[in-house]
Each structure stands twice: as structure tokens, then as C-alpha cells.
Amino acid sequence: MAAPMVTLTTDFGTTDPWVASVKAALLTVNPDMKICDISHAVPKHDVVTGSFTLYRCFRDFPQWTIHLCVVDPGVGGSRRPILVTTDGYYFVGPDNGVFSYIYETETVERVIHITADHYFHKPVSQTFHARDVFAPIVGWLSKGIESASFGDLIEDYQRIPVPMDRIVGDNLLKGEVCAVDHFGNLITNIRLKTLKEFSQRTGKSRFKVLIAGRELQILTGGYQQKADLFALINSSDLVEISSSTRSAAEVLGITVRGKEVGVMGDG
């Protein structure tokens, strides 16, 4: 069997040794695992952005990849450590809503409150559960320990409101900017899946995006477009506002998430 794949998504940054310590804890339990960093640049304590960052790419990985996501401002408090199983992936992290986009978009088969502390690294630091609780659990899970061995099933896991796209009228689909990437592209939460449903309802096959007082065509193809500012469906199957020569974020004056975006049928 191929070595198991584990991903890491955190708000730890890369200046301090915390990411290395988590990887050390993972490899101590299972030296054969493959580790892939999704991001360690989630804004500190920003659970919603952490959830959206993971959501954007978790399905790019092989089935039964274990996604370790730690954006955990309540570490050492009353929030629970959990293991989430969907129809093809595992997710390990704090029960603080960081998996809310997974809950909203995927089929959740079970959520386990991790209580089997004999799997933890001892002593357990009250400020570093990523190393002492979550990483060892991921390590043992990757070695074939059944998920039921780690604790008890729960149904009251924490879900926080995360912005989702929605059809709100006969010819209006609403969403918002949920991320600004390294190139200044504005990543929205408007899914191709919802756009197809919207197309069926309206009978439209062409669409325009409304943002910051501008109307932009949703174009096919990549970033090499004649229009200076445009929208497209990106590799995560989300509507994205881009520019072929500049930062769309700078052009529109949008540097943080939360800006409302509309989509209307065109023509």
C-alpha cells in the first residue's frame, strides 16, 4: 500500500518552529507518511478563512488523505479535539467550526470527540495541541487504527456561520469575496455547481458578475484575456475576479474578504 498522505493547514506562519514540531510529531508515529503543506499563512485566529482555505483544495488529494487543520484560538480551553470522516477523507482538528465549509458541502459520515489520551504525546502542553494531541492522532490513524478507537461519536459538533452562495431571485445569484490570493485574484464562494443550477432556472448560458459598481463578464479560458478585468471559473470550481495584467484586488480596492458579489444572466 502507498504511504498515507497528510496535509497541514494552520495559522502558524513560517518564522517560528511550530510547523516543524508538528511534522516531527507526525513522523515520530509514522515515519512513512507523506506530508503536504496546504498553507501556514491563514490569518491568525481566523477560523473562517482557515475553513475556506482547506475547502478550496482538499479534494485535489487522493481519497482517504488525512487533513490536519489547526486554527485554534481556544487551545487549552473547553473546545474538543475531533476527527471528522466524510465519504472520502478524514479531517482532524479543534471543534471550533474550522470544518464548517466541509459540513456545508460534503456528506459527513461521523464526527468523533477524541478522548483516547493514551495516543497523545506526553506531557500534553496546554498551548500546543497541534503537536501533542492532533498530530499523534493523525499518525496513528495513518497507521490503520480504526477511527472508533479514538473516542465517541458526537452530533453536537460546532458549526459556525460561513458565507455560502445562494440564488435570491429570478435572475440574481449572490455570494461574496472569501479570499484574495497571492496574485490579487478575488476568490468568491460562488460555486460552479450553483451557477449550473442558476442556469437551469433562468435558461441563461452567459453571465455577468456585479462587484464594487462594476459589471464583468464571466469568460471561458484562462488568464490571458483581452478584457483588463474579468471573471472566470477557477481551478477550485469557484467564480474568481481577475486581471490579465494587474492585481484585481488593487484595481477594485478590495483587500479583505466579505465584499458582496452578484451574478446575473446576461442577454
C-alpha atoms as an extended CHARMM CRD file, in Angstrom:
* protein
*
       267  EXT
         1         1  MET       CA              0.0000000000        0.0000000000        0.0000000000  PROA      1               0.0000000000
         2         2  ALA       CA              1.1120000000        3.5600000000       -0.7300000000  PROA      2               0.0000000000
         3         3  ALA       CA              2.2820000000        5.6250000000        2.1970000000  PROA      3               0.0000000000
         4         4  PRO       CA             -0.6080000000        7.6790000000        3.6260000000  PROA      4               0.0000000000
         5         5  MET       CA             -0.9580000000       11.3440000000        2.6910000000  PROA      5               0.0000000000
         6         6  VAL       CA             -1.3860000000       14.0120000000        5.3740000000  PROA      6               0.0000000000
         7         7  THR       CA             -1.9600000000       17.7230000000        4.7630000000  PROA      7               0.0000000000
         8         8  LEU       CA             -1.3740000000       20.6610000000        7.0830000000  PROA      8               0.0000000000
         9         9  THR       CA             -3.3480000000       23.9050000000        7.2170000000  PROA      9               0.0000000000
        10        10  THR       CA             -2.5340000000       26.3230000000       10.0450000000  PROA      10              0.0000000000
        11        11  ASP       CA             -2.1550000000       29.9500000000       11.0540000000  PROA      11              0.0000000000
        12        12  PHE       CA              1.3300000000       29.2490000000       12.4660000000  PROA      12              0.0000000000
        13        13  GLY       CA              3.3280000000       31.1390000000        9.8420000000  PROA      13              0.0000000000
        14        14  THR       CA              6.8160000000       30.0160000000        8.8740000000  PROA      14              0.0000000000
        15        15  THR       CA              9.0270000000       32.1870000000       11.0840000000  PROA      15              0.0000000000
        16        16  ASP       CA              8.6950000000       30.0710000000       14.2260000000  PROA      16              0.0000000000
        17        17  PRO       CA              9.4600000000       26.3490000000       14.6360000000  PROA      17              0.0000000000
        18        18  TRP       CA              5.8530000000       25.2920000000       15.2770000000  PROA      18              0.0000000000
        19        19  VAL       CA              5.2270000000       23.7050000000       11.8680000000  PROA      19              0.0000000000
        20        20  ALA       CA              8.4330000000       21.7040000000       12.1650000000  PROA      20              0.0000000000
        21        21  SER       CA              7.3890000000       20.4980000000       15.6200000000  PROA      21              0.0000000000
        22        22  VAL       CA              4.0570000000       19.2630000000       14.2680000000  PROA      22              0.0000000000
        23        23  LYS       CA              5.7880000000       17.4390000000       11.4330000000  PROA      23              0.0000000000
        24        24  ALA       CA              8.2050000000       15.8900000000       13.9280000000  PROA      24              0.0000000000
        25        25  ALA       CA              5.2680000000       14.5940000000       15.9660000000  PROA      25              0.0000000000
        26        26  LEU       CA              3.6510000000       13.1290000000       12.8450000000  PROA      26              0.0000000000
        27        27  LEU       CA              6.8360000000       11.4150000000       11.6850000000  PROA      27              0.0000000000
        28        28  THR       CA              7.6100000000       10.1030000000       15.1520000000  PROA      28              0.0000000000
        29        29  VAL       CA              4.4530000000        8.0000000000       14.9850000000  PROA      29              0.0000000000
        30        30  ASN       CA              4.6510000000        7.1370000000       11.2970000000  PROA      30              0.0000000000
        31        31  PRO       CA              7.9500000000        7.8430000000        9.5300000000  PROA      31              0.0000000000
        32        32  ASP       CA              6.5000000000        6.5540000000        6.2420000000  PROA      32              0.0000000000
        33        33  MET       CA              3.7600000000        9.1500000000        5.8420000000  PROA      33              0.0000000000
        34        34  LYS       CA              3.8230000000       11.8150000000        3.1440000000  PROA      34              0.0000000000
        35        35  ILE       CA              3.1910000000       15.3570000000        4.3790000000  PROA      35              0.0000000000
        36        36  CYS       CA              1.9620000000       18.2060000000        2.1860000000  PROA      36              0.0000000000
        37        37  ASP       CA              1.5720000000       21.8050000000        3.3680000000  PROA      37              0.0000000000
        38        38  ILE       CA             -1.6270000000       23.4620000000        2.1600000000  PROA      38              0.0000000000
        39        39  SER       CA             -0.9540000000       26.7670000000        3.9170000000  PROA      39              0.0000000000
        40        40  HSD       CA              0.5450000000       28.1470000000        7.1030000000  PROA      40              0.0000000000
        41        41  ALA       CA             -0.3970000000       31.7240000000        6.1850000000  PROA      41              0.0000000000
        42        42  VAL       CA             -4.0190000000       31.6770000000        7.3450000000  PROA      42              0.0000000000
        43        43  PRO       CA             -4.5270000000       34.9940000000        9.1940000000  PROA      43              0.0000000000
        44        44  LYS       CA             -4.0050000000       34.2920000000       12.8740000000  PROA      44              0.0000000000
        45        45  HSD       CA             -7.1110000000       33.0810000000       14.6880000000  PROA      45              0.0000000000
        46        46  ASP       CA             -9.2320000000       33.4240000000       11.5000000000  PROA      46              0.0000000000
        47        47  VAL       CA            -11.2560000000       30.2190000000       11.6580000000  PROA      47              0.0000000000
        48        48  VAL       CA            -13.4850000000       31.1180000000        8.6970000000  PROA      48              0.0000000000
        49        49  THR       CA            -10.5360000000       31.7360000000        6.3690000000  PROA      49              0.0000000000
        50        50  GLY       CA             -8.8980000000       28.5460000000        7.5830000000  PROA      50              0.0000000000
        51        51  SER       CA            -12.0460000000       26.6290000000        6.7320000000  PROA      51              0.0000000000
        52        52  PHE       CA            -12.2890000000       28.1940000000        3.2620000000  PROA      52              0.0000000000
        53        53  THR       CA             -8.5910000000       27.6110000000        2.5470000000  PROA      53              0.0000000000
        54        54  LEU       CA             -8.9600000000       23.9050000000        3.2610000000  PROA      54              0.0000000000
        55        55  TYR       CA            -12.2100000000       23.6990000000        1.2970000000  PROA      55              0.0000000000
        56        56  ARG       CA            -10.5930000000       25.1390000000       -1.8390000000  PROA      56              0.0000000000
        57        57  CYS       CA             -8.2230000000       22.2260000000       -2.3610000000  PROA      57              0.0000000000
        58        58  PHE       CA             -8.9150000000       19.2410000000       -0.1090000000  PROA      58              0.0000000000
        59        59  ARG       CA            -10.3870000000       17.2070000000       -2.9710000000  PROA      59              0.0000000000
        60        60  ASP       CA             -7.1980000000       17.6000000000       -5.0230000000  PROA      60              0.0000000000
        61        61  PHE       CA             -5.6600000000       14.9400000000       -2.7800000000  PROA      61              0.0000000000
        62        62  PRO       CA             -6.0850000000       11.1650000000       -3.0290000000  PROA      62              0.0000000000
        63        63  GLN       CA             -9.0660000000        9.5940000000       -1.2990000000  PROA      63              0.0000000000
        64        64  TRP       CA             -8.5870000000        8.9960000000        2.4260000000  PROA      64              0.0000000000
        65        65  THR       CA             -5.9960000000       11.7110000000        2.7450000000  PROA      65              0.0000000000
        66        66  ILE       CA             -5.9670000000       12.9560000000        6.3460000000  PROA      66              0.0000000000
        67        67  HSD       CA             -6.3670000000       16.7360000000        6.5260000000  PROA      67              0.0000000000
        68        68  LEU       CA             -4.9720000000       18.2430000000        9.7230000000  PROA      68              0.0000000000
        69        69  CYS       CA             -6.2560000000       21.7920000000       10.1320000000  PROA      69              0.0000000000
        70        70  VAL       CA             -5.3040000000       23.8400000000       13.1930000000  PROA      70              0.0000000000
        71        71  VAL       CA             -6.5640000000       27.3850000000       13.5260000000  PROA      71              0.0000000000
        72        72  ASP       CA             -7.1780000000       27.2280000000       17.2200000000  PROA      72              0.0000000000
        73        73  PRO       CA             -7.5180000000       30.4460000000       19.2410000000  PROA      73              0.0000000000
        74        74  GLY       CA             -9.1510000000       28.4350000000       22.0620000000  PROA      74              0.0000000000
        75        75  VAL       CA             -6.3170000000       25.9490000000       22.5680000000  PROA      75              0.0000000000
        76        76  GLY       CA             -6.1910000000       24.8050000000       26.1730000000  PROA      76              0.0000000000
        77        77  GLY       CA             -9.8410000000       25.7490000000       26.7300000000  PROA      77              0.0000000000
        78        78  SER       CA            -13.0730000000       23.7760000000       26.6160000000  PROA      78              0.0000000000
        79        79  ARG       CA            -13.2340000000       23.1630000000       22.8580000000  PROA      79              0.0000000000
        80        80  ARG       CA            -12.9170000000       19.4920000000       21.9180000000  PROA      80              0.0000000000
        81        81  PRO       CA            -10.4460000000       17.7520000000       19.6150000000  PROA      81              0.0000000000
        82        82  ILE       CA            -12.3420000000       15.9780000000       16.8330000000  PROA      82              0.0000000000
        83        83  LEU       CA            -11.9470000000       13.5530000000       13.9530000000  PROA      83              0.0000000000
        84        84  VAL       CA            -14.3660000000       14.0440000000       11.0380000000  PROA      84              0.0000000000
        85        85  THR       CA            -14.9720000000       11.3720000000        8.4120000000  PROA      85              0.0000000000
        86        86  THR       CA            -16.6800000000       12.2310000000        5.1280000000  PROA      86              0.0000000000
        87        87  ASP       CA            -17.3540000000        9.9640000000        2.1620000000  PROA      87              0.0000000000
        88        88  GLY       CA            -13.6930000000       10.0220000000        1.1560000000  PROA      88              0.0000000000
        89        89  TYR       CA            -11.4950000000       11.9830000000        3.5590000000  PROA      89              0.0000000000
        90        90  TYR       CA            -10.5160000000       12.4320000000        7.1890000000  PROA      90              0.0000000000
        91        91  PHE       CA            -10.2570000000       15.7820000000        8.9790000000  PROA      91              0.0000000000
        92        92  VAL       CA             -8.5790000000       16.2830000000       12.3510000000  PROA      92              0.0000000000
        93        93  GLY       CA             -8.5330000000       19.4870000000       14.3730000000  PROA      93              0.0000000000
        94        94  PRO       CA            -10.3220000000       21.5590000000       17.0040000000  PROA      94              0.0000000000
        95        95  ASP       CA            -14.0980000000       21.5990000000       17.3520000000  PROA      95              0.0000000000
        96        96  ASN       CA            -14.3700000000       25.3380000000       16.7910000000  PROA      96              0.0000000000
        97        97  GLY       CA            -16.0460000000       25.4580000000       13.3830000000  PROA      97              0.0000000000
        98        98  VAL       CA            -12.8740000000       25.1830000000       11.3180000000  PROA      98              0.0000000000
        99        99  PHE       CA            -14.5060000000       22.3870000000        9.2920000000  PROA      99              0.0000000000
       100       100  SER       CA            -17.7460000000       24.3100000000        8.6610000000  PROA      100             0.0000000000
       101       101  TYR       CA            -17.2520000000       24.5060000000        4.8840000000  PROA      101             0.0000000000
       102       102  ILE       CA            -16.8010000000       20.7310000000        4.8830000000  PROA      102             0.0000000000
       103       103  TYR       CA            -20.0170000000       20.3370000000        6.8640000000  PROA      103             0.0000000000
       104       104  GLU       CA            -21.8860000000       22.6030000000        4.4340000000  PROA      104             0.0000000000
       105       105  THR       CA            -20.7100000000       20.9890000000        1.1950000000  PROA      105             0.0000000000
       106       106  GLU       CA            -19.7990000000       17.3520000000        1.9170000000  PROA      106             0.0000000000
       107       107  THR       CA            -21.5000000000       14.2380000000        3.2590000000  PROA      107             0.0000000000
       108       108  VAL       CA            -20.3450000000       13.8320000000        6.8520000000  PROA      108             0.0000000000
       109       109  GLU       CA            -20.4230000000       10.2060000000        7.9350000000  PROA      109             0.0000000000
       110       110  ARG       CA            -19.2670000000       10.6270000000       11.5260000000  PROA      110             0.0000000000
       111       111  VAL       CA            -17.6230000000       13.0330000000       13.9430000000  PROA      111             0.0000000000
       112       112  ILE       CA            -15.6670000000       11.6500000000       16.8790000000  PROA      112             0.0000000000
       113       113  HSD       CA            -14.7340000000       13.5120000000       20.0290000000  PROA      113             0.0000000000
       114       114  ILE       CA            -11.1130000000       12.4320000000       20.5600000000  PROA      114             0.0000000000
       115       115  THR       CA            -10.7420000000       11.2370000000       24.1550000000  PROA      115             0.0000000000
       116       116  ALA       CA             -8.2770000000        8.3180000000       23.9320000000  PROA      116             0.0000000000
       117       117  ASP       CA             -5.4110000000       10.1920000000       25.5420000000  PROA      117             0.0000000000
       118       118  HSD       CA             -3.0920000000        7.1660000000       25.5580000000  PROA      118             0.0000000000
       119       119  TYR       CA             -2.4430000000        8.0660000000       21.9120000000  PROA      119             0.0000000000
       120       120  PHE       CA             -1.3190000000       11.6020000000       22.8250000000  PROA      120             0.0000000000
       121       121  HSD       CA              2.2520000000       12.8290000000       23.1570000000  PROA      121             0.0000000000
       122       122  LYS       CA              3.0120000000       13.2070000000       26.8630000000  PROA      122             0.0000000000
       123       123  PRO       CA              3.0910000000       15.5040000000       28.6210000000  PROA      123             0.0000000000
       124       124  VAL       CA              0.3920000000       17.4200000000       26.7650000000  PROA      124             0.0000000000
       125       125  SER       CA              1.1690000000       21.1150000000       26.5310000000  PROA      125             0.0000000000
       126       126  GLN       CA             -1.8700000000       23.3090000000       27.1270000000  PROA      126             0.0000000000
       127       127  THR       CA             -0.6590000000       25.6660000000       24.3860000000  PROA      127             0.0000000000
       128       128  PHE       CA              0.3430000000       23.1840000000       21.6580000000  PROA      128             0.0000000000
       129       129  HSD       CA             -2.3510000000       20.6050000000       20.9930000000  PROA      129             0.0000000000
       130       130  ALA       CA             -1.3480000000       20.5520000000       17.3150000000  PROA      130             0.0000000000
       131       131  ARG       CA              1.8640000000       18.7710000000       18.3330000000  PROA      131             0.0000000000
       132       132  ASP       CA              0.6890000000       16.8020000000       21.3620000000  PROA      132             0.0000000000
       133       133  VAL       CA             -2.9000000000       15.8140000000       20.5180000000  PROA      133             0.0000000000
       134       134  PHE       CA             -3.7890000000       16.2550000000       16.8560000000  PROA      134             0.0000000000
       135       135  ALA       CA             -0.5350000000       15.1300000000       15.2220000000  PROA      135             0.0000000000
       136       136  PRO       CA             -0.2600000000       11.8560000000       17.1830000000  PROA      136             0.0000000000
       137       137  ILE       CA             -3.8930000000       11.0260000000       16.3860000000  PROA      137             0.0000000000
       138       138  VAL       CA             -3.2190000000       11.6580000000       12.6930000000  PROA      138             0.0000000000
       139       139  GLY       CA             -0.1170000000        9.4860000000       12.9280000000  PROA      139             0.0000000000
       140       140  TRP       CA             -1.9420000000        6.5460000000       14.4710000000  PROA      140             0.0000000000
       141       141  LEU       CA             -4.8760000000        6.9460000000       12.0830000000  PROA      141             0.0000000000
       142       142  SER       CA             -2.4280000000        6.7920000000        9.1810000000  PROA      142             0.0000000000
       143       143  LYS       CA             -1.0880000000        3.5110000000       10.5640000000  PROA      143             0.0000000000
       144       144  GLY       CA             -4.5130000000        1.9020000000       10.3740000000  PROA      144             0.0000000000
       145       145  ILE       CA             -6.0060000000        2.4310000000       13.8270000000  PROA      145             0.0000000000
       146       146  GLU       CA             -9.7930000000        2.4870000000       13.4480000000  PROA      146             0.0000000000
       147       147  SER       CA            -11.3600000000        5.9070000000       13.9750000000  PROA      147             0.0000000000
       148       148  ALA       CA            -13.7490000000        4.4890000000       16.5840000000  PROA      148             0.0000000000
       149       149  SER       CA            -10.7340000000        3.7520000000       18.7960000000  PROA      149             0.0000000000
       150       150  PHE       CA            -10.0860000000        7.4520000000       19.3450000000  PROA      150             0.0000000000
       151       151  GLY       CA            -13.3040000000        8.3850000000       21.1380000000  PROA      151             0.0000000000
       152       152  ASP       CA            -17.0830000000        8.6390000000       20.9830000000  PROA      152             0.0000000000
       153       153  LEU       CA            -19.4560000000        9.7290000000       18.2510000000  PROA      153             0.0000000000
       154       154  ILE       CA            -20.9430000000       13.1890000000       18.7000000000  PROA      154             0.0000000000
       155       155  GLU       CA            -23.6540000000       15.1210000000       16.8870000000  PROA      155             0.0000000000
       156       156  ASP       CA            -23.3200000000       18.4950000000       18.6020000000  PROA      156             0.0000000000
       157       157  TYR       CA            -20.0900000000       19.4400000000       16.8590000000  PROA      157             0.0000000000
       158       158  GLN       CA            -19.5240000000       23.1510000000       16.3900000000  PROA      158             0.0000000000
       159       159  ARG       CA            -20.7800000000       24.7210000000       13.1820000000  PROA      159             0.0000000000
       160       160  ILE       CA            -20.2030000000       28.4060000000       12.6200000000  PROA      160             0.0000000000
       161       161  PRO       CA            -21.9120000000       30.5600000000       10.0070000000  PROA      161             0.0000000000
       162       162  VAL       CA            -19.7610000000       30.6010000000        6.8820000000  PROA      162             0.0000000000
       163       163  PRO       CA            -20.7690000000       32.6000000000        3.8040000000  PROA      163             0.0000000000
       164       164  MET       CA            -22.3770000000       30.4080000000        1.1430000000  PROA      164             0.0000000000
       165       165  ASP       CA            -23.5980000000       31.3050000000       -2.3330000000  PROA      165             0.0000000000
       166       166  ARG       CA            -27.3670000000       31.4830000000       -2.8160000000  PROA      166             0.0000000000
       167       167  ILE       CA            -29.9570000000       32.1260000000       -5.5060000000  PROA      167             0.0000000000
       168       168  VAL       CA            -32.0950000000       35.0070000000       -4.2460000000  PROA      168             0.0000000000
       169       169  GLY       CA            -34.3200000000       35.9700000000       -7.1730000000  PROA      169             0.0000000000
       170       170  ASP       CA            -35.4630000000       35.1770000000      -10.6720000000  PROA      170             0.0000000000
       171       171  ASN       CA            -32.1850000000       36.4540000000      -12.0990000000  PROA      171             0.0000000000
       172       172  LEU       CA            -29.8100000000       37.0090000000       -9.1930000000  PROA      172             0.0000000000
       173       173  LEU       CA            -27.2230000000       34.8170000000       -7.5150000000  PROA      173             0.0000000000
       174       174  LYS       CA            -25.3500000000       36.2450000000       -4.5310000000  PROA      174             0.0000000000
       175       175  GLY       CA            -22.0570000000       35.4280000000       -2.8830000000  PROA      175             0.0000000000
       176       176  GLU       CA            -19.0310000000       37.2530000000       -1.5620000000  PROA      176             0.0000000000
       177       177  VAL       CA            -15.2780000000       37.5140000000       -1.8080000000  PROA      177             0.0000000000
       178       178  CYS       CA            -13.8020000000       34.9350000000        0.5620000000  PROA      178             0.0000000000
       179       179  ALA       CA            -10.1010000000       35.1950000000       -0.2310000000  PROA      179             0.0000000000
       180       180  VAL       CA             -7.5360000000       37.3150000000       -2.0420000000  PROA      180             0.0000000000
       181       181  ASP       CA             -4.7420000000       35.1920000000       -3.4650000000  PROA      181             0.0000000000
       182       182  HSD       CA             -1.0450000000       35.9330000000       -3.9790000000  PROA      182             0.0000000000
       183       183  PHE       CA             -1.7090000000       37.3920000000       -7.4400000000  PROA      183             0.0000000000
       184       184  GLY       CA             -4.5150000000       39.6750000000       -6.2740000000  PROA      184             0.0000000000
       185       185  ASN       CA             -7.2810000000       37.4850000000       -7.6800000000  PROA      185             0.0000000000
       186       186  LEU       CA            -10.5390000000       37.7340000000       -5.7380000000  PROA      186             0.0000000000
       187       187  ILE       CA            -11.8060000000       34.2410000000       -4.8900000000  PROA      187             0.0000000000
       188       188  THR       CA            -15.5440000000       34.1180000000       -4.2880000000  PROA      188             0.0000000000
       189       189  ASN       CA            -17.7280000000       31.4550000000       -2.7240000000  PROA      189             0.0000000000
       190       190  ILE       CA            -19.9070000000       31.1980000000       -5.8560000000  PROA      190             0.0000000000
       191       191  ARG       CA            -19.6560000000       27.5750000000       -6.9540000000  PROA      191             0.0000000000
       192       192  LEU       CA            -19.8670000000       26.1940000000      -10.4600000000  PROA      192             0.0000000000
       193       193  LYS       CA            -22.4660000000       23.7840000000       -9.0770000000  PROA      193             0.0000000000
       194       194  THR       CA            -24.7130000000       26.7000000000       -8.0500000000  PROA      194             0.0000000000
       195       195  LEU       CA            -24.0550000000       28.5150000000      -11.3210000000  PROA      195             0.0000000000
       196       196  LYS       CA            -25.2830000000       25.4580000000      -13.2520000000  PROA      196             0.0000000000
       197       197  GLU       CA            -28.4360000000       25.3460000000      -11.1100000000  PROA      197             0.0000000000
       198       198  PHE       CA            -28.8990000000       29.0640000000      -11.7370000000  PROA      198             0.0000000000
       199       199  SER       CA            -28.5240000000       28.4760000000      -15.4810000000  PROA      199             0.0000000000
       200       200  GLN       CA            -31.2200000000       25.7960000000      -15.4100000000  PROA      200             0.0000000000
       201       201  ARG       CA            -33.6090000000       28.0820000000      -13.5270000000  PROA      201             0.0000000000
       202       202  THR       CA            -33.0590000000       31.1160000000      -15.7370000000  PROA      202             0.0000000000
       203       203  GLY       CA            -32.4070000000       29.4610000000      -19.0700000000  PROA      203             0.0000000000
       204       204  LYS       CA            -29.3160000000       31.6510000000      -19.3950000000  PROA      204             0.0000000000
       205       205  SER       CA            -25.9370000000       30.3740000000      -20.5410000000  PROA      205             0.0000000000
       206       206  ARG       CA            -23.9880000000       33.6420000000      -20.2390000000  PROA      206             0.0000000000
       207       207  PHE       CA            -23.4800000000       35.5540000000      -17.0140000000  PROA      207             0.0000000000
       208       208  LYS       CA            -22.0530000000       38.7750000000      -15.6590000000  PROA      208             0.0000000000
       209       209  VAL       CA            -20.6310000000       39.4810000000      -12.2370000000  PROA      209             0.0000000000
       210       210  LEU       CA            -21.5870000000       42.5820000000      -10.2590000000  PROA      210             0.0000000000
       211       211  ILE       CA            -18.9240000000       43.8030000000       -7.8310000000  PROA      211             0.0000000000
       212       212  ALA       CA            -17.8950000000       47.2090000000       -6.4840000000  PROA      212             0.0000000000
       213       213  GLY       CA            -20.0930000000       49.0230000000       -9.0090000000  PROA      213             0.0000000000
       214       214  ARG       CA            -18.6060000000       47.1150000000      -11.9630000000  PROA      214             0.0000000000
       215       215  GLU       CA            -20.1340000000       44.5920000000      -14.3570000000  PROA      215             0.0000000000
       216       216  LEU       CA            -17.7270000000       41.8930000000      -15.5340000000  PROA      216             0.0000000000
       217       217  GLN       CA            -18.2880000000       39.0940000000      -17.9930000000  PROA      217             0.0000000000
       218       218  ILE       CA            -17.6900000000       35.5280000000      -16.8590000000  PROA      218             0.0000000000
       219       219  LEU       CA            -15.3190000000       34.3630000000      -19.5610000000  PROA      219             0.0000000000
       220       220  THR       CA            -14.0640000000       30.9630000000      -20.5930000000  PROA      220             0.0000000000
       221       221  GLY       CA            -10.3920000000       30.1580000000      -20.8940000000  PROA      221             0.0000000000
       222       222  GLY       CA             -7.5370000000       31.2130000000      -18.6630000000  PROA      222             0.0000000000
       223       223  TYR       CA             -5.9800000000       34.4760000000      -17.5500000000  PROA      223             0.0000000000
       224       224  GLN       CA             -4.8580000000       35.6920000000      -20.9760000000  PROA      224             0.0000000000
       225       225  GLN       CA             -7.9450000000       37.7380000000      -21.8320000000  PROA      225             0.0000000000
       226       226  LYS       CA             -8.4800000000       40.8940000000      -23.8600000000  PROA      226             0.0000000000
       227       227  ALA       CA            -10.5150000000       42.4450000000      -21.0710000000  PROA      227             0.0000000000
       228       228  ASP       CA             -8.4210000000       44.1120000000      -18.3750000000  PROA      228             0.0000000000
       229       229  LEU       CA            -10.7680000000       42.9420000000      -15.6280000000  PROA      229             0.0000000000
       230       230  PHE       CA            -12.9480000000       39.8450000000      -15.9010000000  PROA      230             0.0000000000
       231       231  ALA       CA            -14.4350000000       36.8500000000      -14.0900000000  PROA      231             0.0000000000
       232       232  LEU       CA            -13.8350000000       33.1730000000      -14.7070000000  PROA      232             0.0000000000
       233       233  ILE       CA            -14.3460000000       29.7530000000      -13.1510000000  PROA      233             0.0000000000
       234       234  ASN       CA            -11.0960000000       28.8440000000      -11.4380000000  PROA      234             0.0000000000
       235       235  SER       CA             -9.4420000000       25.5140000000      -10.7090000000  PROA      235             0.0000000000
       236       236  SER       CA            -11.4650000000       25.1250000000       -7.4960000000  PROA      236             0.0000000000
       237       237  ASP       CA            -14.7130000000       25.4960000000       -9.4940000000  PROA      237             0.0000000000
       238       238  LEU       CA            -15.3390000000       28.8920000000       -7.9160000000  PROA      238             0.0000000000
       239       239  VAL       CA            -16.0330000000       32.2350000000       -9.5660000000  PROA      239             0.0000000000
       240       240  GLU       CA            -12.9100000000       34.3830000000       -9.4580000000  PROA      240             0.0000000000
       241       241  ILE       CA            -12.3890000000       38.0350000000      -10.4100000000  PROA      241             0.0000000000
       242       242  SER       CA             -9.0560000000       38.5530000000      -12.1550000000  PROA      242             0.0000000000
       243       243  SER       CA             -6.9600000000       40.8510000000      -14.2940000000  PROA      243             0.0000000000
       244       244  SER       CA             -4.5960000000       39.7620000000      -17.0300000000  PROA      244             0.0000000000
       245       245  THR       CA             -2.0240000000       42.4470000000      -16.2280000000  PROA      245             0.0000000000
       246       246  ARG       CA             -2.6830000000       43.7520000000      -12.7130000000  PROA      246             0.0000000000
       247       247  SER       CA             -3.9760000000       42.7990000000       -9.2830000000  PROA      247             0.0000000000
       248       248  ALA       CA             -7.7730000000       42.7100000000       -9.4260000000  PROA      248             0.0000000000
       249       249  ALA       CA             -7.8070000000       43.4160000000       -5.7030000000  PROA      249             0.0000000000
       250       250  GLU       CA             -5.8870000000       46.6580000000       -6.2230000000  PROA      250             0.0000000000
       251       251  VAL       CA             -7.9690000000       47.6830000000       -9.2370000000  PROA      251             0.0000000000
       252       252  LEU       CA            -11.2070000000       47.2790000000       -7.2600000000  PROA      252             0.0000000000
       253       253  GLY       CA             -9.8170000000       48.4050000000       -3.8970000000  PROA      253             0.0000000000
       254       254  ILE       CA            -10.7520000000       45.1210000000       -2.2090000000  PROA      254             0.0000000000
       255       255  THR       CA             -8.0880000000       43.6500000000        0.0570000000  PROA      255             0.0000000000
       256       256  VAL       CA            -10.0950000000       41.5890000000        2.5620000000  PROA      256             0.0000000000
       257       257  ARG       CA            -12.9080000000       39.0750000000        2.4210000000  PROA      257             0.0000000000
       258       258  GLY       CA            -16.5630000000       39.9990000000        2.7790000000  PROA      258             0.0000000000
       259       259  LYS       CA            -17.3370000000       42.1330000000       -0.2980000000  PROA      259             0.0000000000
       260       260  GLU       CA            -20.7160000000       41.1640000000       -1.7890000000  PROA      260             0.0000000000
       261       261  VAL       CA            -20.7450000000       39.7220000000       -5.2900000000  PROA      261             0.0000000000
       262       262  GLY       CA            -23.7530000000       39.2400000000       -7.5430000000  PROA      262             0.0000000000
       263       263  VAL       CA            -24.2550000000       37.1800000000      -10.6810000000  PROA      263             0.0000000000
       264       264  MET       CA            -26.9530000000       37.8690000000      -13.2730000000  PROA      264             0.0000000000
       265       265  GLY       CA            -27.8800000000       36.2610000000      -16.5410000000  PROA      265             0.0000000000
       266       266  ASP       CA            -26.5030000000       38.1740000000      -19.4790000000  PROA      266             0.0000000000
       267       267  GLY       CA            -28.5140000000       38.5040000000      -22.6400000000  PROA      267             0.0000000000
